[in-house]
Amino acid sequence: PTEVIKVHVDAIDNSSKKITYEVLDGPILQWYTPFRVTLESLEIADGSAVKWTLQYEKKDGTIGEPGCYAGLLPNINHAVSAYLLSNTPK
């Protein structure tokens, strides 16, 4: 199933190449609030890597970890990488 969420940019740190988004609306807020996602670009020997950090608070103790949402991050990495590679000046 498809879920639509509304986010806003919570913070941008150009020096450390980080951007943090906060979910404002969507089904995920039924279980976790707040829910923030931080994307950090890291330089490594053979290029770059991405570090994702999820910040959330469970609404109650019966809620599990947000594994299904964390599982989407590799797909997002792949899509962003493909976009950047196809839009890199040659």
N, CA, C and O atoms as a CHARMM CRD file, in Angstrom:
* protein
*
  360
    1    1 PRO  N      0.82000  -1.20100   0.00000 PROA 1      0.00000
    2    1 PRO  CA     0.00000   0.00000   0.00000 PROA 1      0.00000
    3    1 PRO  C      0.85800   1.25500   0.00000 PROA 1      0.00000
    4    1 PRO  O      1.96900   1.26600   0.53000 PROA 1      0.00000
    5    2 THR  N      0.34000   2.28300  -0.58600 PROA 2      0.00000
    6    2 THR  CA     1.03900   3.55800  -0.66600 PROA 2      0.00000
    7    2 THR  C      0.58200   4.46200   0.46900 PROA 2      0.00000
    8    2 THR  O     -0.60700   4.55000   0.77600 PROA 2      0.00000
    9    3 GLU  N      1.54200   5.12700   1.08100 PROA 3      0.00000
   10    3 GLU  CA     1.23200   6.11800   2.10500 PROA 3      0.00000
   11    3 GLU  C      1.77700   7.45600   1.64900 PROA 3      0.00000
   12    3 GLU  O      2.85400   7.53200   1.05600 PROA 3      0.00000
   13    4 VAL  N      1.03900   8.48900   1.92400 PROA 4      0.00000
   14    4 VAL  CA     1.48200   9.84000   1.60900 PROA 4      0.00000
   15    4 VAL  C      1.74200  10.54700   2.92400 PROA 4      0.00000
   16    4 VAL  O      0.92000  10.50900   3.84000 PROA 4      0.00000
   17    5 ILE  N      2.89300  11.19000   3.00600 PROA 5      0.00000
   18    5 ILE  CA     3.21600  11.95700   4.20200 PROA 5      0.00000
   19    5 ILE  C      3.56500  13.37800   3.80000 PROA 5      0.00000
   20    5 ILE  O      4.00500  13.63100   2.67800 PROA 5      0.00000
   21    6 LYS  N      3.36800  14.28100   4.71000 PROA 6      0.00000
   22    6 LYS  CA     3.73700  15.68200   4.50400 PROA 6      0.00000
   23    6 LYS  C      4.89800  15.95900   5.44600 PROA 6      0.00000
   24    6 LYS  O      4.81100  15.70600   6.64800 PROA 6      0.00000
   25    7 VAL  N      5.98700  16.48300   4.88900 PROA 7      0.00000
   26    7 VAL  CA     7.17400  16.77800   5.69000 PROA 7      0.00000
   27    7 VAL  C      7.59000  18.22400   5.48100 PROA 7      0.00000
   28    7 VAL  O      7.17500  18.87300   4.52000 PROA 7      0.00000
   29    8 HSD  N      8.40500  18.71300   6.38400 PROA 8      0.00000
   30    8 HSD  CA     9.05200  20.00400   6.16000 PROA 8      0.00000
   31    8 HSD  C     10.50800  19.86400   6.57200 PROA 8      0.00000
   32    8 HSD  O     10.87100  18.99900   7.36900 PROA 8      0.00000
   33    9 VAL  N     11.32000  20.72800   6.01500 PROA 9      0.00000
   34    9 VAL  CA    12.73800  20.72800   6.35300 PROA 9      0.00000
   35    9 VAL  C     12.87400  21.37000   7.72400 PROA 9      0.00000
   36    9 VAL  O     12.52800  22.53500   7.91900 PROA 9      0.00000
   37   10 ASP  N     13.37900  20.59900   8.66200 PROA 10     0.00000
   38   10 ASP  CA    13.53200  21.05000  10.04300 PROA 10     0.00000
   39   10 ASP  C     14.86800  21.76200  10.24100 PROA 10     0.00000
   40   10 ASP  O     14.95200  22.74900  10.97200 PROA 10     0.00000
   41   11 ALA  N     15.91400  21.25100   9.58100 PROA 11     0.00000
   42   11 ALA  CA    17.24500  21.84900   9.73800 PROA 11     0.00000
   43   11 ALA  C     18.12100  21.48700   8.54900 PROA 11     0.00000
   44   11 ALA  O     18.02000  20.39300   7.99400 PROA 11     0.00000
   45   12 ILE  N     18.98000  22.42300   8.16800 PROA 12     0.00000
   46   12 ILE  CA    19.99400  22.19400   7.13900 PROA 12     0.00000
   47   12 ILE  C     21.32300  22.64100   7.71400 PROA 12     0.00000
   48   12 ILE  O     21.45200  23.75300   8.22700 PROA 12     0.00000
   49   13 ASP  N     22.31300  21.76000   7.62400 PROA 13     0.00000
   50   13 ASP  CA    23.66000  22.09200   8.08200 PROA 13     0.00000
   51   13 ASP  C     24.60300  21.85200   6.90700 PROA 13     0.00000
   52   13 ASP  O     25.03700  20.72500   6.67000 PROA 13     0.00000
   53   14 ASN  N     24.91500  22.91500   6.17800 PROA 14     0.00000
   54   14 ASN  CA    25.76500  22.78500   4.99700 PROA 14     0.00000
   55   14 ASN  C     27.16900  22.31500   5.33200 PROA 14     0.00000
   56   14 ASN  O     27.76400  21.55700   4.56500 PROA 14     0.00000
   57   15 SER  N     27.70800  22.74900   6.46000 PROA 15     0.00000
   58   15 SER  CA    29.08400  22.38000   6.80100 PROA 15     0.00000
   59   15 SER  C     29.22600  20.88000   7.06100 PROA 15     0.00000
   60   15 SER  O     30.24800  20.29100   6.71200 PROA 15     0.00000
   61   16 SER  N     28.22900  20.26400   7.66300 PROA 16     0.00000
   62   16 SER  CA    28.30800  18.82200   7.91100 PROA 16     0.00000
   63   16 SER  C     27.48000  18.01900   6.90300 PROA 16     0.00000
   64   16 SER  O     27.34300  16.80300   7.03600 PROA 16     0.00000
   65   17 LYS  N     26.93400  18.69900   5.90200 PROA 17     0.00000
   66   17 LYS  CA    26.16600  18.06700   4.82700 PROA 17     0.00000
   67   17 LYS  C     25.01700  17.22400   5.37500 PROA 17     0.00000
   68   17 LYS  O     24.85200  16.05800   5.01600 PROA 17     0.00000
   69   18 LYS  N     24.22400  17.84700   6.26000 PROA 18     0.00000
   70   18 LYS  CA    23.07600  17.17500   6.87000 PROA 18     0.00000
   71   18 LYS  C     21.80100  17.94900   6.58500 PROA 18     0.00000
   72   18 LYS  O     21.79500  19.17800   6.51700 PROA 18     0.00000
   73   19 ILE  N     20.72800  17.19900   6.42200 PROA 19     0.00000
   74   19 ILE  CA    19.40800  17.80300   6.31900 PROA 19     0.00000
   75   19 ILE  C     18.44200  16.94600   7.14000 PROA 19     0.00000
   76   19 ILE  O     18.46500  15.71800   7.06300 PROA 19     0.00000
   77   20 THR  N     17.60200  17.60500   7.91900 PROA 20     0.00000
   78   20 THR  CA    16.63800  16.90000   8.76000 PROA 20     0.00000
   79   20 THR  C     15.22800  17.29600   8.35100 PROA 20     0.00000
   80   20 THR  O     14.90500  18.47600   8.21500 PROA 20     0.00000
   81   21 TYR  N     14.40300  16.28100   8.15900 PROA 21     0.00000
   82   21 TYR  CA    12.99800  16.46500   7.82500 PROA 21     0.00000
   83   21 TYR  C     12.15100  16.03100   9.01100 PROA 21     0.00000
   84   21 TYR  O     12.50900  15.09600   9.72800 PROA 21     0.00000
   85   22 GLU  N     11.02900  16.70900   9.21500 PROA 22     0.00000
   86   22 GLU  CA    10.07100  16.28600  10.23100 PROA 22     0.00000
   87   22 GLU  C      8.74000  15.99700   9.55400 PROA 22     0.00000
   88   22 GLU  O      8.27000  16.78200   8.73000 PROA 22     0.00000
   89   23 VAL  N      8.13700  14.86900   9.90500 PROA 23     0.00000
   90   23 VAL  CA     6.83400  14.51100   9.35900 PROA 23     0.00000
   91   23 VAL  C      5.77300  15.36700  10.03800 PROA 23     0.00000
   92   23 VAL  O      5.67500  15.40200  11.26500 PROA 23     0.00000
   93   24 LEU  N      4.98000  16.05700   9.22200 PROA 24     0.00000
   94   24 LEU  CA     3.90300  16.90200   9.73900 PROA 24     0.00000
   95   24 LEU  C      2.54600  16.21300   9.69900 PROA 24     0.00000
   96   24 LEU  O      1.68200  16.47300  10.53700 PROA 24     0.00000
   97   25 ASP  N      2.36400  15.32800   8.71500 PROA 25     0.00000
   98   25 ASP  CA     1.07000  14.68500   8.55000 PROA 25     0.00000
   99   25 ASP  C      1.26400  13.35900   7.83600 PROA 25     0.00000
  100   25 ASP  O      2.11800  13.23500   6.95800 PROA 25     0.00000
  101   26 GLY  N      0.47800  12.38300   8.21100 PROA 26     0.00000
  102   26 GLY  CA     0.52500  11.09000   7.55000 PROA 26     0.00000
  103   26 GLY  C      0.27500   9.95900   8.52900 PROA 26     0.00000
  104   26 GLY  O      0.29800  10.16200   9.74300 PROA 26     0.00000
  105   27 PRO  N      0.03500   8.76600   7.99800 PROA 27     0.00000
  106   27 PRO  CA    -0.29300   7.61500   8.83300 PROA 27     0.00000
  107   27 PRO  C      0.76300   7.27900   9.88800 PROA 27     0.00000
  108   27 PRO  O      0.42700   6.77500  10.95900 PROA 27     0.00000
  109   28 ILE  N      2.01600   7.54900   9.59700 PROA 28     0.00000
  110   28 ILE  CA     3.08800   7.21600  10.53800 PROA 28     0.00000
  111   28 ILE  C      2.89400   7.90100  11.89300 PROA 28     0.00000
  112   28 ILE  O      3.34400   7.39600  12.92200 PROA 28     0.00000
  113   29 LEU  N      2.22500   9.04900  11.88300 PROA 29     0.00000
  114   29 LEU  CA     2.02400   9.78800  13.13400 PROA 29     0.00000
  115   29 LEU  C      0.97000   9.13900  14.03900 PROA 29     0.00000
  116   29 LEU  O      0.76700   9.58200  15.17000 PROA 29     0.00000
  117   30 GLN  N      0.30200   8.09800  13.54700 PROA 30     0.00000
  118   30 GLN  CA    -0.59500   7.32700  14.41000 PROA 30     0.00000
  119   30 GLN  C      0.19900   6.57600  15.47700 PROA 30     0.00000
  120   30 GLN  O     -0.30200   6.31500  16.57100 PROA 30     0.00000
  121   31 TRP  N      1.45400   6.23000  15.14000 PROA 31     0.00000
  122   31 TRP  CA     2.26100   5.38600  16.02000 PROA 31     0.00000
  123   31 TRP  C      3.46000   6.10000  16.63300 PROA 31     0.00000
  124   31 TRP  O      3.88800   5.77300  17.74000 PROA 31     0.00000
  125   32 TYR  N      3.99600   7.07700  15.90600 PROA 32     0.00000
  126   32 TYR  CA     5.22000   7.75400  16.35500 PROA 32     0.00000
  127   32 TYR  C      5.04200   9.26100  16.25600 PROA 32     0.00000
  128   32 TYR  O      4.58000   9.77900  15.23900 PROA 32     0.00000
  129   33 THR  N      5.40700   9.94400  17.30600 PROA 33     0.00000
  130   33 THR  CA     5.40100  11.39900  17.24500 PROA 33     0.00000
  131   33 THR  C      6.39200  11.93800  18.25800 PROA 33     0.00000
  132   33 THR  O      6.31600  11.53600  19.42000 PROA 33     0.00000
  133   34 PRO  N      7.26800  12.77200  17.92000 PROA 34     0.00000
  134   34 PRO  CA     7.52900  13.22800  16.55200 PROA 34     0.00000
  135   34 PRO  C      8.23200  12.13400  15.75100 PROA 34     0.00000
  136   34 PRO  O      8.66500  11.12800  16.31300 PROA 34     0.00000
  137   35 PHE  N      8.34300  12.33300  14.43700 PROA 35     0.00000
  138   35 PHE  CA     9.10200  11.43700  13.57200 PROA 35     0.00000
  139   35 PHE  C      9.96600  12.30900  12.67800 PROA 35     0.00000
  140   35 PHE  O      9.45700  13.06200  11.84800 PROA 35     0.00000
  141   36 ARG  N     11.28000  12.20000  12.85500 PROA 36     0.00000
  142   36 ARG  CA    12.23800  12.99300  12.07100 PROA 36     0.00000
  143   36 ARG  C     13.21500  12.05400  11.37000 PROA 36     0.00000
  144   36 ARG  O     13.55200  10.98500  11.87800 PROA 36     0.00000
  145   37 VAL  N     13.65100  12.47300  10.21000 PROA 37     0.00000
  146   37 VAL  CA    14.62600  11.72300   9.42900 PROA 37     0.00000
  147   37 VAL  C     15.75900  12.67000   9.07600 PROA 37     0.00000
  148   37 VAL  O     15.53600  13.75300   8.53400 PROA 37     0.00000
  149   38 THR  N     16.99000  12.24400   9.39200 PROA 38     0.00000
  150   38 THR  CA    18.16300  13.04200   9.04400 PROA 38     0.00000
  151   38 THR  C     18.97700  12.28900   8.00600 PROA 38     0.00000
  152   38 THR  O     19.25700  11.10000   8.15400 PROA 38     0.00000
  153   39 LEU  N     19.34800  12.99600   6.96300 PROA 39     0.00000
  154   39 LEU  CA    20.17600  12.47000   5.88600 PROA 39     0.00000
  155   39 LEU  C     21.51000  13.19300   5.95600 PROA 39     0.00000
  156   39 LEU  O     21.56500  14.42300   5.93300 PROA 39     0.00000
  157   40 GLU  N     22.58800  12.41600   6.04200 PROA 40     0.00000
  158   40 GLU  CA    23.92800  13.00200   6.11600 PROA 40     0.00000
  159   40 GLU  C     24.79200  12.40100   5.01600 PROA 40     0.00000
  160   40 GLU  O     24.86300  11.18000   4.87400 PROA 40     0.00000
  161   41 SER  N     25.44200  13.24800   4.24400 PROA 41     0.00000
  162   41 SER  CA    26.35200  12.80800   3.19700 PROA 41     0.00000
  163   41 SER  C     27.75700  12.70400   3.77400 PROA 41     0.00000
  164   41 SER  O     28.26900  13.65100   4.37200 PROA 41     0.00000
  165   42 LEU  N     28.37500  11.53700   3.58700 PROA 42     0.00000
  166   42 LEU  CA    29.71300  11.28700   4.12000 PROA 42     0.00000
  167   42 LEU  C     30.67900  11.01800   2.97800 PROA 42     0.00000
  168   42 LEU  O     30.36800  10.26200   2.05900 PROA 42     0.00000
  169   43 GLU  N     31.84200  11.63300   3.03600 PROA 43     0.00000
  170   43 GLU  CA    32.86400  11.35700   2.03500 PROA 43     0.00000
  171   43 GLU  C     33.67700  10.16400   2.49900 PROA 43     0.00000
  172   43 GLU  O     34.13000  10.10900   3.64300 PROA 43     0.00000
  173   44 ILE  N     33.86000   9.20000   1.58700 PROA 44     0.00000
  174   44 ILE  CA    34.67200   8.02500   1.87800 PROA 44     0.00000
  175   44 ILE  C     35.72000   7.89300   0.78500 PROA 44     0.00000
  176   44 ILE  O     35.69300   8.63300  -0.19900 PROA 44     0.00000
  177   45 ALA  N     36.63500   6.96300   0.95100 PROA 45     0.00000
  178   45 ALA  CA    37.78400   6.84900   0.05200 PROA 45     0.00000
  179   45 ALA  C     37.39800   6.74800  -1.42100 PROA 45     0.00000
  180   45 ALA  O     38.02900   7.38600  -2.26400 PROA 45     0.00000
  181   46 ASP  N     36.38800   5.96900  -1.74400 PROA 46     0.00000
  182   46 ASP  CA    36.05000   5.76000  -3.15200 PROA 46     0.00000
  183   46 ASP  C     34.76300   6.46400  -3.57900 PROA 46     0.00000
  184   46 ASP  O     34.09700   6.02000  -4.51500 PROA 46     0.00000
  185   47 GLY  N     34.40900   7.55100  -2.90500 PROA 47     0.00000
  186   47 GLY  CA    33.21900   8.30400  -3.29700 PROA 47     0.00000
  187   47 GLY  C     32.50500   8.90800  -2.11300 PROA 47     0.00000
  188   47 GLY  O     33.06000   9.73000  -1.38500 PROA 47     0.00000
  189   48 SER  N     31.26600   8.49200  -1.92900 PROA 48     0.00000
  190   48 SER  CA    30.49000   9.02600  -0.81400 PROA 48     0.00000
  191   48 SER  C     29.51500   7.96400  -0.31800 PROA 48     0.00000
  192   48 SER  O     29.26000   6.96100  -0.98500 PROA 48     0.00000
  193   49 ALA  N     28.99000   8.21400   0.85300 PROA 49     0.00000
  194   49 ALA  CA    28.00500   7.32600   1.46400 PROA 49     0.00000
  195   49 ALA  C     26.94000   8.19500   2.11100 PROA 49     0.00000
  196   49 ALA  O     27.12600   9.39800   2.29300 PROA 49     0.00000
  197   50 VAL  N     25.84000   7.57700   2.44900 PROA 50     0.00000
  198   50 VAL  CA    24.74700   8.28400   3.09300 PROA 50     0.00000
  199   50 VAL  C     24.46600   7.62100   4.43400 PROA 50     0.00000
  200   50 VAL  O     24.39800   6.39600   4.53700 PROA 50     0.00000
  201   51 LYS  N     24.30600   8.44400   5.44800 PROA 51     0.00000
  202   51 LYS  CA    23.92100   7.95000   6.77000 PROA 51     0.00000
  203   51 LYS  C     22.52700   8.48500   7.07000 PROA 51     0.00000
  204   51 LYS  O     22.29100   9.69200   7.01600 PROA 51     0.00000
  205   52 TRP  N     21.61800   7.59100   7.38100 PROA 52     0.00000
  206   52 TRP  CA    20.25200   7.95000   7.74400 PROA 52     0.00000
  207   52 TRP  C     20.09000   7.79100   9.24800 PROA 52     0.00000
  208   52 TRP  O     20.56000   6.81300   9.83000 PROA 52     0.00000
  209   53 THR  N     19.43000   8.74700   9.87000 PROA 53     0.00000
  210   53 THR  CA    19.11000   8.65900  11.28900 PROA 53     0.00000
  211   53 THR  C     17.61700   8.91800  11.45200 PROA 53     0.00000
  212   53 THR  O     17.09400   9.92300  10.97100 PROA 53     0.00000
  213   54 LEU  N     16.94300   8.00500  12.13200 PROA 54     0.00000
  214   54 LEU  CA    15.51900   8.16900  12.42300 PROA 54     0.00000
  215   54 LEU  C     15.37000   8.55600  13.88300 PROA 54     0.00000
  216   54 LEU  O     15.92000   7.89900  14.76700 PROA 54     0.00000
  217   55 GLN  N     14.63100   9.61400  14.13100 PROA 55     0.00000
  218   55 GLN  CA    14.32200  10.04700  15.49500 PROA 55     0.00000
  219   55 GLN  C     12.81000   9.97000  15.65500 PROA 55     0.00000
  220   55 GLN  O     12.06100  10.56900  14.88300 PROA 55     0.00000
  221   56 TYR  N     12.37900   9.23900  16.64800 PROA 56     0.00000
  222   56 TYR  CA    10.94300   9.07900  16.84500 PROA 56     0.00000
  223   56 TYR  C     10.66900   8.71200  18.29600 PROA 56     0.00000
  224   56 TYR  O     11.55400   8.27500  19.03300 PROA 56     0.00000
  225   57 GLU  N      9.43800   8.90000  18.67000 PROA 57     0.00000
  226   57 GLU  CA     8.97600   8.48800  19.98300 PROA 57     0.00000
  227   57 GLU  C      7.70000   7.68900  19.77200 PROA 57     0.00000
  228   57 GLU  O      6.77700   8.14300  19.09500 PROA 57     0.00000
  229   58 LYS  N      7.65400   6.49100  20.35900 PROA 58     0.00000
  230   58 LYS  CA     6.46100   5.65000  20.24400 PROA 58     0.00000
  231   58 LYS  C      5.33700   6.26500  21.06400 PROA 58     0.00000
  232   58 LYS  O      5.55600   6.76000  22.16900 PROA 58     0.00000
  233   59 LYS  N      4.13800   6.22600  20.51100 PROA 59     0.00000
  234   59 LYS  CA     2.99700   6.78700  21.23900 PROA 59     0.00000
  235   59 LYS  C      2.64900   5.96900  22.47100 PROA 59     0.00000
  236   59 LYS  O      2.12300   6.50300  23.44800 PROA 59     0.00000
  237   60 ASP  N      2.94700   4.64400  22.42600 PROA 60     0.00000
  238   60 ASP  CA     2.76700   3.82300  23.62400 PROA 60     0.00000
  239   60 ASP  C      3.67300   2.59700  23.53200 PROA 60     0.00000
  240   60 ASP  O      4.27200   2.33400  22.48900 PROA 60     0.00000
  241   61 GLY  N      3.76700   1.86000  24.62000 PROA 61     0.00000
  242   61 GLY  CA     4.69400   0.74000  24.71300 PROA 61     0.00000
  243   61 GLY  C      4.35200  -0.46100  23.86200 PROA 61     0.00000
  244   61 GLY  O      5.17600  -1.36500  23.72400 PROA 61     0.00000
  245   62 THR  N      3.16700  -0.49900  23.28800 PROA 62     0.00000
  246   62 THR  CA     2.78700  -1.64300  22.45800 PROA 62     0.00000
  247   62 THR  C      3.24300  -1.49400  21.01000 PROA 62     0.00000
  248   62 THR  O      3.14600  -2.43800  20.22600 PROA 62     0.00000
  249   63 ILE  N      3.72800  -0.33800  20.66200 PROA 63     0.00000
  250   63 ILE  CA     4.15900  -0.04900  19.28500 PROA 63     0.00000
  251   63 ILE  C      5.55900  -0.62500  19.07200 PROA 63     0.00000
  252   63 ILE  O      6.43200  -0.49200  19.92900 PROA 63     0.00000
  253   64 GLY  N      5.76100  -1.26700  17.91900 PROA 64     0.00000
  254   64 GLY  CA     7.07200  -1.80500  17.57700 PROA 64     0.00000
  255   64 GLY  C      7.96900  -0.73900  16.95700 PROA 64     0.00000
  256   64 GLY  O      7.60700   0.43300  16.86800 PROA 64     0.00000
  257   65 GLU  N      9.15100  -1.18200  16.53200 PROA 65     0.00000
  258   65 GLU  CA    10.08800  -0.28800  15.85500 PROA 65     0.00000
  259   65 GLU  C      9.57500  -0.00100  14.43700 PROA 65     0.00000
  260   65 GLU  O      8.85500  -0.82000  13.86600 PROA 65     0.00000
  261   66 PRO  N      9.93400   1.13500  13.87600 PROA 66     0.00000
  262   66 PRO  CA     9.43800   1.50300  12.53700 PROA 66     0.00000
  263   66 PRO  C     10.23400   0.84100  11.41200 PROA 66     0.00000
  264   66 PRO  O     10.69400   1.51500  10.48900 PROA 66     0.00000
  265   67 GLY  N     10.39000  -0.46800  11.49300 PROA 67     0.00000
  266   67 GLY  CA    11.19700  -1.19900  10.52300 PROA 67     0.00000
  267   67 GLY  C     10.72100  -1.07100   9.09500 PROA 67     0.00000
  268   67 GLY  O     11.53800  -1.00200   8.17700 PROA 67     0.00000
  269   68 CYS  N      9.40900  -1.03600   8.88500 PROA 68     0.00000
  270   68 CYS  CA     8.92100  -0.94300   7.50600 PROA 68     0.00000
  271   68 CYS  C      9.31900   0.38800   6.87900 PROA 68     0.00000
  272   68 CYS  O      9.53200   0.46100   5.66900 PROA 68     0.00000
  273   69 TYR  N      9.42100   1.43000   7.67900 PROA 69     0.00000
  274   69 TYR  CA     9.83600   2.73600   7.15600 PROA 69     0.00000
  275   69 TYR  C     11.34600   2.77200   6.93700 PROA 69     0.00000
  276   69 TYR  O     11.81900   3.31400   5.93900 PROA 69     0.00000
  277   70 ALA  N     12.09000   2.20300   7.85800 PROA 70     0.00000
  278   70 ALA  CA    13.54400   2.14800   7.69600 PROA 70     0.00000
  279   70 ALA  C     13.90800   1.31300   6.47200 PROA 70     0.00000
  280   70 ALA  O     14.91600   1.57700   5.81600 PROA 70     0.00000
  281   71 GLY  N     13.09500   0.31100   6.16600 PROA 71     0.00000
  282   71 GLY  CA    13.34200  -0.52900   5.00700 PROA 71     0.00000
  283   71 GLY  C     13.21800   0.19800   3.67900 PROA 71     0.00000
  284   71 GLY  O     13.69900  -0.29800   2.66000 PROA 71     0.00000
  285   72 LEU  N     12.59000   1.35400   3.67000 PROA 72     0.00000
  286   72 LEU  CA    12.45300   2.14600   2.44300 PROA 72     0.00000
  287   72 LEU  C     13.72200   2.92300   2.10600 PROA 72     0.00000
  288   72 LEU  O     13.90800   3.33900   0.96300 PROA 72     0.00000
  289   73 LEU  N     14.59100   3.12000   3.08800 PROA 73     0.00000
  290   73 LEU  CA    15.75500   3.98700   2.88800 PROA 73     0.00000
  291   73 LEU  C     16.68900   3.51000   1.77700 PROA 73     0.00000
  292   73 LEU  O     17.16200   4.34700   1.00800 PROA 73     0.00000
  293   74 PRO  N     16.98500   2.20200   1.64700 PROA 74     0.00000
  294   74 PRO  CA    17.82300   1.78900   0.50700 PROA 74     0.00000
  295   74 PRO  C     17.20000   2.13600  -0.84300 PROA 74     0.00000
  296   74 PRO  O     17.91800   2.48500  -1.78000 PROA 74     0.00000
  297   75 ASN  N     15.87400   2.04500  -0.95400 PROA 75     0.00000
  298   75 ASN  CA    15.20000   2.41700  -2.20700 PROA 75     0.00000
  299   75 ASN  C     15.35600   3.90500  -2.48600 PROA 75     0.00000
  300   75 ASN  O     15.56300   4.31200  -3.62900 PROA 75     0.00000
  301   76 ILE  N     15.25600   4.71000  -1.44400 PROA 76     0.00000
  302   76 ILE  CA    15.44300   6.15500  -1.60300 PROA 76     0.00000
  303   76 ILE  C     16.88100   6.44300  -2.00800 PROA 76     0.00000
  304   76 ILE  O     17.12500   7.27000  -2.88700 PROA 76     0.00000
  305   77 ASN  N     17.84700   5.75900  -1.36400 PROA 77     0.00000
  306   77 ASN  CA    19.25700   5.93000  -1.73900 PROA 77     0.00000
  307   77 ASN  C     19.45900   5.64500  -3.21800 PROA 77     0.00000
  308   77 ASN  O     20.11800   6.41200  -3.92000 PROA 77     0.00000
  309   78 HSD  N     18.89400   4.54500  -3.69000 PROA 78     0.00000
  310   78 HSD  CA    19.05500   4.15200  -5.08700 PROA 78     0.00000
  311   78 HSD  C     18.45300   5.20100  -6.02300 PROA 78     0.00000
  312   78 HSD  O     19.06700   5.56100  -7.02800 PROA 78     0.00000
  313   79 ALA  N     17.26900   5.68700  -5.70200 PROA 79     0.00000
  314   79 ALA  CA    16.60700   6.68600  -6.54500 PROA 79     0.00000
  315   79 ALA  C     17.38800   7.99600  -6.57500 PROA 79     0.00000
  316   79 ALA  O     17.54800   8.60200  -7.63400 PROA 79     0.00000
  317   80 VAL  N     17.87400   8.43100  -5.42000 PROA 80     0.00000
  318   80 VAL  CA    18.65200   9.67700  -5.35600 PROA 80     0.00000
  319   80 VAL  C     19.95700   9.51200  -6.12200 PROA 80     0.00000
  320   80 VAL  O     20.36100  10.40700  -6.86400 PROA 80     0.00000
  321   81 SER  N     20.61800   8.37200  -5.94500 PROA 81     0.00000
  322   81 SER  CA    21.87600   8.11700  -6.64600 PROA 81     0.00000
  323   81 SER  C     21.66900   8.13200  -8.16100 PROA 81     0.00000
  324   81 SER  O     22.45200   8.74200  -8.88800 PROA 81     0.00000
  325   82 ALA  N     20.63600   7.47300  -8.63000 PROA 82     0.00000
  326   82 ALA  CA    20.34600   7.44900 -10.06700 PROA 82     0.00000
  327   82 ALA  C     20.06800   8.85100 -10.58700 PROA 82     0.00000
  328   82 ALA  O     20.53400   9.21900 -11.66500 PROA 82     0.00000
  329   83 TYR  N     19.31700   9.62600  -9.83200 PROA 83     0.00000
  330   83 TYR  CA    19.01600  11.00200 -10.23100 PROA 83     0.00000
  331   83 TYR  C     20.29200  11.83300 -10.31400 PROA 83     0.00000
  332   83 TYR  O     20.51500  12.54200 -11.29500 PROA 83     0.00000
  333   84 LEU  N     21.12600  11.74300  -9.28200 PROA 84     0.00000
  334   84 LEU  CA    22.35300  12.53900  -9.26700 PROA 84     0.00000
  335   84 LEU  C     23.29000  12.14100 -10.39800 PROA 84     0.00000
  336   84 LEU  O     23.89300  13.00500 -11.03400 PROA 84     0.00000
  337   85 LEU  N     23.41800  10.84700 -10.65600 PROA 85     0.00000
  338   85 LEU  CA    24.28900  10.39300 -11.73700 PROA 85     0.00000
  339   85 LEU  C     23.77900  10.84500 -13.10000 PROA 85     0.00000
  340   85 LEU  O     24.57400  11.18400 -13.97700 PROA 85     0.00000
  341   86 SER  N     22.47400  10.85200 -13.28500 PROA 86     0.00000
  342   86 SER  CA    21.92900  11.25600 -14.58300 PROA 86     0.00000
  343   86 SER  C     21.93000  12.76900 -14.76900 PROA 86     0.00000
  344   86 SER  O     21.76100  13.25100 -15.88900 PROA 86     0.00000
  345   87 ASN  N     22.11600  13.51900 -13.69700 PROA 87     0.00000
  346   87 ASN  CA    22.11600  14.97600 -13.78100 PROA 87     0.00000
  347   87 ASN  C     23.47400  15.59500 -13.47600 PROA 87     0.00000
  348   87 ASN  O     23.57300  16.79600 -13.22500 PROA 87     0.00000
  349   88 THR  N     24.51600  14.77400 -13.49800 PROA 88     0.00000
  350   88 THR  CA    25.86600  15.26900 -13.26200 PROA 88     0.00000
  351   88 THR  C     26.42900  15.80900 -14.57200 PROA 88     0.00000
  352   88 THR  O     26.39300  15.11700 -15.59000 PROA 88     0.00000
  353   89 PRO  N     26.94900  17.03600 -14.55900 PROA 89     0.00000
  354   89 PRO  CA    27.56500  17.57000 -15.78500 PROA 89     0.00000
  355   89 PRO  C     28.71900  16.68100 -16.23200 PROA 89     0.00000
  356   89 PRO  O     29.49600  16.18500 -15.41500 PROA 89     0.00000
  357   90 LYS  N     28.81300  16.49100 -17.52900 PROA 90     0.00000
  358   90 LYS  CA    29.87000  15.61700 -18.06700 PROA 90     0.00000
  359   90 LYS  C     31.00300  16.41600 -18.63100 PROA 90     0.00000
  360   90 LYS  O     31.97500  15.84500 -19.12500 PROA 90     0.00000
